[in-house]
Amino acid sequence: MRRLEQVQGWLLRVQGVETQVTELRRQGYQESKNCSSGYKVGRKVFKTLQQVQGLTNEGDFKEVPQPVPENLVDERPLPPTVVGLQSTFDRVWRCLMEEQMGIVGLYGMGEVGKTTLLTQINKKFLHTPNDFDFVIWVVASKDLQLEQIQGSIAKKINLFNESWNSRSLQEKSQDIVKNMSNKKFVLLLDHIWELVDLSQVGLPVPCRTSASNKTVFTARELEVCGQMEAHKSFKVERLGYEDAWKLFEEKVGKEILDSHPDIPELAETVAKECGGLPLALITVGRAMASKKTPREWEHAIEVLRSSAYKFSGMESRVFSRLKISYDFLPGDETRFYLLYCSSYPEDYKIFVEDLIDCWISRNQGYSVIRVLLHACLLVEEEDNHVKMHDVIRDMALWIASTIDKDKEKFCEIDPLIIGLITPQDLTQTSKFKNQT
């Protein structure tokens, strides 16, 4: 049970009067021999007694506690080791505690740690005293369905029953509005790909001036943060070298790293090939956790550099998940130019003007580059250059290698500049550039 807000406010005023009484008793003892001072103290005592009488009259409550909903926050599992997210988490949490910050977006490339960060926020609410009535976790999907989100909310706030699924979207929205009108909540919305209209769901939209409710969401694209009208957006970056090595080292194991004097240096090279992406580090680290000879590690480096999709687990566990970002790009033209960027060597800084020359329309070219940057599939560099993340490049080459020959023409490109490039040309061009 939890005290009603009215009762809680009354108790705070009582505590204030108790402090005044203690101070008056001290003053009365000190001024007992001074008539003038004693008179002033007496007037304060009289006023305090009036306050006490008023509080006594107000304190006749018919209802003192109110039921506390079970599991205000549902505990969610975290990976055994979380590295590289603490500074971002601290900044996001401080932002959430600001009154004017009601909608916060976490965006970044796929599998970089956004869901892990959101889970850490959920855990913080679980173990930190707060005045929210509910912390609601909802997993969205590519094919956004508001009724799915409504169902998750209804289960959390005990609205879900046998007749729930037979109601219309509008009826469900009205039920949620009625139930949540006097409640404070935190909505943690994971994996959204487009605008989620909270008002259609039945939740009040947090405003900038005084945000009593909070919404935190994760997305792969910066555009989604704009569509959601986020009050603050945080980009979740890939791991730096030290954090990446710490994660990789844990997955491989000390026994393997110490099994031969040449392996530690080779292992560092393998870890670097993962480009700081946690999922890639975990997948490759587990695959190498039984390799005790330098030859096996050298072979791993060769495979990761030439055809990373052939490495154990990379296609099914890493590239297939990252490909969702590729699938969600707006149109075949944009997808093609992502594949075209993968034909440049690894870590190559591509001059934006060189890419623009590949488009029939320069404005179209700039637009496509911005889309790829905001989708975190390209990285912005200094002096009007862009670069492709190592693992994203490997994914693009994998996609290019799987495209049928009869699907080779994605869009119209100036043939005088790059010719009629097929997906097979992309992989061959990439191999050639890497050898030069």
C-alpha positions as CSV (number, residue, x, y, z in Angstrom):
1,M,0.0,0.0,0.0
2,R,1.1,3.6,-0.7
3,R,0.0,6.8,1.0
4,L,-2.3,9.0,-1.0
5,E,-0.7,12.3,-2.2
6,Q,-3.1,14.2,0.0
7,V,-1.9,12.3,3.1
8,Q,1.7,12.6,2.0
9,G,1.3,16.4,1.7
10,W,-0.3,16.6,5.2
11,L,2.5,14.6,6.8
12,L,5.1,16.9,5.2
13,R,3.3,19.9,6.8
14,V,3.2,18.2,10.1
15,Q,6.9,17.6,10.0
16,G,7.4,21.3,9.3
17,V,5.4,22.3,12.4
18,E,7.3,19.8,14.5
19,T,10.5,21.6,13.4
20,Q,9.0,24.9,14.4
21,V,8.0,23.5,17.8
22,T,11.5,22.3,18.5
23,E,12.9,25.7,17.6
24,L,10.3,27.5,19.8
25,R,11.2,25.4,22.8
26,R,14.8,26.3,22.3
27,Q,14.0,30.0,22.0
28,G,11.6,29.9,25.0
29,Y,14.3,28.4,27.3
30,Q,16.9,31.0,26.2
31,E,14.5,34.1,26.5
32,S,12.6,33.0,29.6
33,K,14.1,35.9,31.7
34,N,13.5,38.6,29.1
35,C,9.9,39.8,29.1
36,S,10.0,41.5,25.7
37,S,11.6,38.5,24.0
38,G,9.3,36.2,25.8
39,Y,6.3,38.1,24.5
40,K,7.5,37.6,20.9
41,V,8.0,33.9,21.5
42,G,4.6,33.7,23.0
43,R,3.0,35.1,19.8
44,K,4.9,32.5,17.7
45,V,3.6,29.8,20.0
46,F,0.0,31.0,19.6
47,K,0.3,31.0,15.8
48,T,1.9,27.5,15.9
49,L,-0.9,26.2,18.0
50,Q,-3.3,27.5,15.4
51,Q,-1.4,25.6,12.7
52,V,-1.5,22.5,14.9
53,Q,-5.3,22.8,15.3
54,G,-5.7,23.3,11.6
55,L,-3.6,20.2,10.8
56,T,-5.6,18.2,13.4
57,N,-8.9,19.1,11.7
58,E,-7.5,18.2,8.3
59,G,-6.0,14.9,9.5
60,D,-9.3,13.1,9.6
61,F,-8.8,11.0,6.4
62,K,-11.4,8.5,5.3
63,E,-8.8,6.8,3.2
64,V,-5.1,6.9,4.0
65,P,-3.3,4.4,1.8
66,Q,-4.0,3.4,-1.8
67,P,-3.2,0.0,-3.4
68,V,0.2,-0.1,-5.1
69,P,0.1,-1.9,-8.5
70,E,2.2,-5.1,-8.4
71,N,5.5,-4.9,-10.2
72,L,5.7,-1.2,-11.0
73,V,8.8,-2.1,-13.0
74,D,9.2,-5.5,-14.6
75,E,12.8,-6.8,-14.1
76,R,14.5,-7.5,-17.5
77,P,17.6,-9.6,-18.0
78,L,20.9,-7.8,-18.7
79,P,23.9,-9.3,-20.4
80,P,26.5,-10.6,-17.8
81,T,28.9,-8.0,-19.1
82,V,27.9,-4.5,-20.2
83,V,30.8,-2.4,-21.4
84,G,31.1,1.1,-23.0
85,L,27.7,2.4,-22.2
86,Q,28.1,3.9,-18.7
87,S,28.8,7.5,-19.8
88,T,25.9,7.5,-22.3
89,F,23.7,6.0,-19.6
90,D,24.6,8.7,-17.1
91,R,23.9,11.5,-19.6
92,V,20.5,9.9,-20.6
93,W,19.5,9.4,-16.9
94,R,20.4,13.0,-16.0
95,C,18.3,14.2,-19.0
96,L,15.3,12.1,-17.9
97,M,15.4,13.6,-14.4
98,E,15.0,17.1,-15.9
99,E,11.4,18.2,-15.7
100,Q,11.2,19.6,-19.2
101,M,12.5,16.4,-20.8
102,G,9.6,14.2,-21.6
103,I,10.5,12.4,-24.8
104,V,14.1,11.0,-25.2
105,G,15.3,9.1,-28.3
106,L,18.2,6.6,-28.4
107,Y,19.4,6.0,-32.0
108,G,22.3,4.2,-33.7
109,M,23.3,1.4,-36.0
110,G,21.8,-2.0,-35.5
111,E,23.1,-4.2,-32.6
112,V,25.2,-1.3,-31.1
113,G,23.7,-1.6,-27.7
114,K,20.5,0.5,-27.7
115,T,18.3,-2.2,-26.2
116,T,20.9,-2.9,-23.5
117,L,21.0,0.8,-22.7
118,L,17.1,0.9,-22.4
119,T,17.3,-2.2,-20.2
120,Q,19.7,-0.4,-17.9
121,I,17.3,2.5,-17.6
122,N,14.5,0.1,-16.8
123,K,16.7,-1.4,-14.0
124,K,17.5,2.0,-12.6
125,F,13.8,2.7,-12.2
126,L,13.5,-0.7,-10.5
127,H,16.1,0.1,-7.9
128,T,15.6,3.9,-7.5
129,P,12.8,5.4,-5.4
130,N,10.5,7.4,-7.7
131,D,6.9,8.7,-7.9
132,F,5.9,7.0,-11.1
133,D,2.8,4.7,-11.0
134,F,4.0,2.5,-13.9
135,V,7.1,1.8,-15.9
136,I,5.9,0.1,-19.1
137,W,8.2,-1.8,-21.5
138,V,6.9,-2.3,-25.1
139,V,8.7,-4.0,-28.0
140,A,7.6,-2.5,-31.3
141,S,8.2,-4.2,-34.7
142,K,8.9,-3.3,-38.3
143,D,5.2,-3.7,-39.2
144,L,4.0,-1.2,-36.5
145,Q,0.7,-2.2,-35.0
146,L,-0.8,0.2,-32.5
147,E,-3.1,-2.5,-31.1
148,Q,0.0,-4.5,-30.2
149,I,1.4,-1.6,-28.2
150,Q,-2.1,-1.1,-26.6
151,G,-2.1,-4.7,-25.6
152,S,1.3,-4.5,-23.8
153,I,0.1,-1.4,-21.9
154,A,-3.2,-3.0,-21.0
155,K,-1.5,-6.0,-19.5
156,K,0.8,-3.8,-17.5
157,I,-2.0,-1.6,-16.0
158,N,-4.4,-4.6,-15.5
159,L,-6.9,-3.6,-18.2
160,F,-6.4,-6.7,-20.3
161,N,-9.2,-9.3,-20.1
162,E,-11.1,-11.8,-22.3
163,S,-13.0,-9.0,-24.2
164,W,-9.9,-6.8,-24.9
165,N,-9.1,-8.3,-28.3
166,S,-12.7,-7.8,-29.5
167,R,-12.6,-4.0,-28.9
168,S,-11.7,-1.5,-31.6
169,L,-8.6,0.6,-31.6
170,Q,-10.6,3.6,-30.5
171,E,-12.3,1.8,-27.7
172,K,-9.0,0.5,-26.4
173,S,-7.6,4.0,-26.6
174,Q,-10.5,5.4,-24.5
175,D,-10.1,2.7,-21.9
176,I,-6.4,3.5,-21.6
177,V,-7.1,7.2,-21.4
178,K,-9.6,6.7,-18.5
179,N,-7.2,4.5,-16.6
180,M,-4.1,6.6,-17.0
181,S,-5.6,10.1,-16.7
182,N,-4.3,10.5,-13.1
183,K,-1.3,8.3,-13.3
184,K,2.4,9.1,-13.9
185,F,4.2,6.7,-16.1
186,V,7.4,5.9,-18.0
187,L,7.0,4.3,-21.4
188,L,10.1,2.4,-22.6
189,L,9.5,1.7,-26.3
190,D,12.1,-0.6,-28.0
191,H,12.8,-1.0,-31.8
192,I,10.6,1.6,-33.4
193,W,10.9,2.3,-37.2
194,E,8.4,5.0,-37.6
195,L,6.2,7.5,-35.7
196,V,4.2,5.9,-32.9
197,D,1.3,8.2,-32.2
198,L,0.9,8.1,-28.5
199,S,-2.4,9.9,-28.5
200,Q,-3.9,7.2,-30.7
201,V,-2.6,4.6,-28.3
202,G,-4.4,6.4,-25.5
203,L,-1.4,8.0,-23.7
204,P,-0.9,11.7,-23.1
205,V,2.0,13.1,-25.1
206,P,4.7,14.5,-22.7
207,C,5.2,18.3,-23.3
208,R,8.4,20.3,-23.1
209,T,7.3,22.7,-20.4
210,S,6.4,20.3,-17.6
211,A,6.8,16.6,-18.4
212,S,5.3,14.5,-15.6
213,N,5.4,11.5,-17.9
214,K,8.4,10.1,-19.7
215,T,8.8,8.3,-23.0
216,V,12.2,6.7,-24.0
217,F,12.5,4.9,-27.3
218,T,15.2,3.2,-29.4
219,A,15.5,3.5,-33.2
220,R,18.1,3.0,-35.9
221,E,17.4,6.2,-37.7
222,L,17.7,9.8,-36.6
223,E,14.6,10.7,-38.7
224,V,12.5,8.7,-36.3
225,C,13.6,10.9,-33.4
226,G,12.4,13.9,-35.4
227,Q,9.1,12.2,-36.2
228,M,8.6,11.4,-32.5
229,E,9.4,15.0,-31.6
230,A,12.0,13.9,-29.2
231,H,13.0,16.6,-26.7
232,K,16.5,15.2,-26.7
233,S,18.2,12.5,-28.8
234,F,21.4,10.5,-28.0
235,K,23.4,8.6,-30.5
236,V,24.6,5.2,-29.2
237,E,28.1,4.8,-30.6
238,R,30.1,1.6,-31.2
239,L,32.6,0.6,-28.6
240,G,36.1,2.2,-28.4
241,Y,39.2,0.0,-28.6
242,E,39.6,-0.7,-24.9
243,D,35.9,-1.6,-24.3
244,A,35.8,-3.7,-27.4
245,W,38.9,-5.6,-26.4
246,K,37.5,-6.2,-22.9
247,L,34.3,-7.7,-24.3
248,F,36.2,-9.8,-26.9
249,E,38.7,-11.0,-24.3
250,E,35.9,-12.2,-22.0
251,K,34.2,-14.2,-24.8
252,V,37.4,-15.8,-26.0
253,G,38.7,-16.7,-22.4
254,K,42.0,-16.3,-20.7
255,E,43.0,-19.9,-21.3
256,I,42.9,-19.6,-25.0
257,L,44.7,-16.2,-25.1
258,D,47.5,-17.7,-22.9
259,S,47.7,-21.0,-24.9
260,H,50.4,-19.6,-27.3
261,P,52.6,-16.5,-27.1
262,D,51.5,-15.3,-30.6
263,I,47.8,-15.5,-30.0
264,P,47.2,-12.3,-28.0
265,E,48.5,-10.1,-30.8
266,L,46.5,-12.0,-33.4
267,A,43.5,-11.8,-31.2
268,E,43.8,-8.0,-31.1
269,T,43.7,-8.0,-34.9
270,V,40.6,-10.2,-35.0
271,A,38.9,-7.9,-32.4
272,K,39.7,-4.9,-34.6
273,E,38.0,-6.5,-37.6
274,C,34.7,-6.4,-35.6
275,G,34.7,-2.7,-35.7
276,G,33.6,-2.1,-32.1
277,L,30.1,-3.7,-32.8
278,P,29.1,-5.6,-29.6
279,L,27.2,-8.4,-31.5
280,A,30.1,-9.0,-33.9
281,L,32.6,-9.1,-31.0
282,I,30.5,-11.6,-29.1
283,T,29.8,-13.8,-32.2
284,V,33.5,-13.9,-33.3
285,G,34.8,-14.2,-29.7
286,R,32.7,-17.2,-29.1
287,A,33.7,-18.8,-32.4
288,M,37.4,-18.3,-31.4
289,A,37.0,-19.6,-27.9
290,S,38.4,-23.0,-28.8
291,K,41.2,-22.0,-31.2
292,K,44.5,-22.7,-29.6
293,T,46.9,-22.4,-32.6
294,P,48.2,-19.3,-34.4
295,R,47.3,-20.9,-37.7
296,E,43.6,-20.9,-36.8
297,W,43.7,-17.2,-35.8
298,E,45.6,-16.3,-38.9
299,H,42.9,-18.1,-41.0
300,A,40.2,-16.2,-39.1
301,I,41.8,-12.9,-40.0
302,E,41.9,-13.9,-43.7
303,V,38.2,-14.9,-43.7
304,L,37.1,-11.7,-41.9
305,R,39.0,-9.5,-44.3
306,S,38.0,-11.3,-47.5
307,S,34.6,-12.8,-47.0
308,A,33.4,-12.0,-43.5
309,Y,30.0,-13.6,-44.2
310,K,31.7,-17.0,-44.4
311,F,32.9,-16.7,-40.8
312,S,31.0,-18.9,-38.3
313,G,27.8,-17.2,-37.1
314,M,28.3,-13.9,-38.9
315,E,25.7,-14.5,-41.6
316,S,22.9,-15.9,-39.3
317,R,23.6,-13.8,-36.2
318,V,25.1,-10.5,-37.3
319,F,24.4,-9.7,-41.0
320,S,20.8,-11.0,-41.0
321,R,20.0,-8.6,-38.1
322,L,21.8,-5.6,-39.7
323,K,20.1,-6.3,-43.0
324,I,16.8,-5.0,-41.5
325,S,18.3,-1.4,-41.8
326,Y,19.1,-2.1,-45.5
327,D,15.6,-3.5,-46.1
328,F,14.0,-0.4,-44.5
329,L,15.8,2.1,-46.8
330,P,13.4,4.1,-49.0
331,G,13.6,2.5,-52.4
332,D,16.0,0.4,-54.5
333,E,18.0,3.4,-55.5
334,T,19.1,4.1,-52.0
335,R,19.8,0.4,-51.4
336,F,21.9,0.3,-54.5
337,Y,24.1,3.2,-53.5
338,L,24.7,1.7,-50.1
339,L,26.0,-1.4,-52.0
340,Y,28.1,0.9,-54.3
341,C,29.8,2.5,-51.2
342,S,30.9,-1.0,-50.1
343,S,33.0,-1.3,-53.3
344,Y,35.5,1.2,-51.7
345,P,38.3,-0.3,-49.6
346,E,37.9,-0.9,-45.9
347,D,38.2,2.3,-43.8
348,Y,38.4,4.4,-47.0
349,K,37.2,8.0,-46.7
350,I,35.0,8.7,-49.6
351,F,34.8,12.2,-51.0
352,V,31.1,13.2,-51.1
353,E,31.5,15.0,-54.4
354,D,32.8,11.8,-56.0
355,L,29.6,10.0,-54.8
356,I,27.4,12.9,-56.0
357,D,28.8,12.6,-59.5
358,C,27.3,9.1,-59.7
359,W,23.8,10.6,-59.5
360,I,21.9,12.1,-62.4
361,S,20.6,14.8,-60.1
362,R,23.0,16.3,-57.5
363,N,20.1,17.2,-55.2
364,Q,19.1,13.6,-55.3
365,G,22.6,12.5,-54.5
366,Y,22.9,14.8,-51.4
367,S,19.5,13.5,-50.3
368,V,20.5,9.9,-50.5
369,I,23.7,10.5,-48.6
370,R,21.8,12.2,-45.8
371,V,19.4,9.2,-45.7
372,L,22.3,6.8,-45.3
373,L,24.0,8.9,-42.7
374,H,20.8,9.3,-40.6
375,A,20.3,5.5,-40.9
376,C,23.8,5.1,-39.4
377,L,24.9,3.1,-42.4
378,L,27.5,5.7,-43.3
379,V,29.7,7.7,-41.0
380,E,30.3,11.4,-41.5
381,E,34.0,12.4,-41.6
382,E,35.8,15.7,-41.8
383,D,36.3,17.8,-45.0
384,N,33.1,16.6,-46.7
385,H,34.0,12.9,-46.6
386,V,32.0,9.8,-45.5
387,K,33.1,6.3,-44.5
388,M,31.5,2.9,-44.2
389,H,31.6,1.1,-40.9
390,D,33.7,-2.1,-41.3
391,V,30.8,-4.5,-40.3
392,I,28.2,-2.6,-42.4
393,R,30.6,-2.8,-45.4
394,D,30.9,-6.6,-44.8
395,M,27.1,-6.9,-44.6
396,A,26.7,-4.9,-47.9
397,L,29.2,-7.2,-49.7
398,W,27.3,-10.2,-48.3
399,I,24.0,-8.8,-49.7
400,A,25.6,-8.0,-53.0
401,S,26.9,-11.6,-53.3
402,T,23.4,-13.0,-52.7
403,I,21.6,-11.0,-55.3
404,D,20.5,-12.9,-58.4
405,K,22.0,-11.8,-61.8
406,D,18.6,-11.0,-63.2
407,K,18.2,-8.4,-60.5
408,E,21.4,-6.6,-61.4
409,K,19.8,-3.3,-62.5
410,F,18.6,-1.4,-59.4
411,C,18.3,2.1,-60.8
412,E,19.5,4.4,-63.5
413,I,23.1,5.6,-63.0
414,D,25.2,7.5,-65.4
415,P,26.9,4.7,-67.4
416,L,29.7,7.1,-68.4
417,I,30.8,7.3,-64.8
418,I,30.4,3.9,-63.3
419,G,28.9,1.8,-66.0
420,L,26.3,-0.8,-65.6
421,I,27.5,-2.2,-62.2
422,T,26.1,-5.5,-61.1
423,P,26.1,-6.9,-57.6
424,Q,28.8,-9.3,-58.8
425,D,30.9,-6.3,-60.0
426,L,30.6,-4.8,-56.5
427,T,32.2,-7.8,-54.8
428,Q,34.9,-8.1,-57.5
429,T,35.7,-4.4,-57.4
430,S,36.0,-4.5,-53.6
431,K,38.4,-7.4,-53.7
432,F,40.5,-5.6,-56.4
433,K,40.6,-2.3,-54.3
434,N,41.6,-4.2,-51.2
435,Q,44.5,-5.7,-53.0
436,T,45.8,-2.3,-54.3
